[in-house]
């Protein structure tokens, strides 16, 4: 039996996952990192992307994160995500509609501040859609 690493995924709203997994792949600032038991200690920022949990307590799972931090020790991995959404909860048609609406918001923005916020929202929804 493969050793498992303890794993916590926390967003500002809630604890999304707490358990163990054989390997967790996280979107580190400098590239994707596969983390297993015995990994060297590391703290890194995260870029937008997907966290893949393989052989976890609840089976294989995927989460889209917008960024945050990861702390790795030989026996535990903790992700503090800015935002995290289970990929299984995403709906392609609903996301396509949100993308269309966000594109309209960018086009209709009246100030640089409004345009920046609208573009950030559009980038977020596009990121979600790219996971499907």
Secondary structure, 3 states (H helix, E strand, C coil): CCCCEEEEEEECCCEEEEEEECEEEEEECCEEEEECCCCCCEEEEECCEEEEEEEECCEEEEEEECCEEEEEECCEEEEEECCEEEHHHCCHHHHHHHHHHHHHHHHHCCCHHHHHHHHHHHHHHHHHHHCC
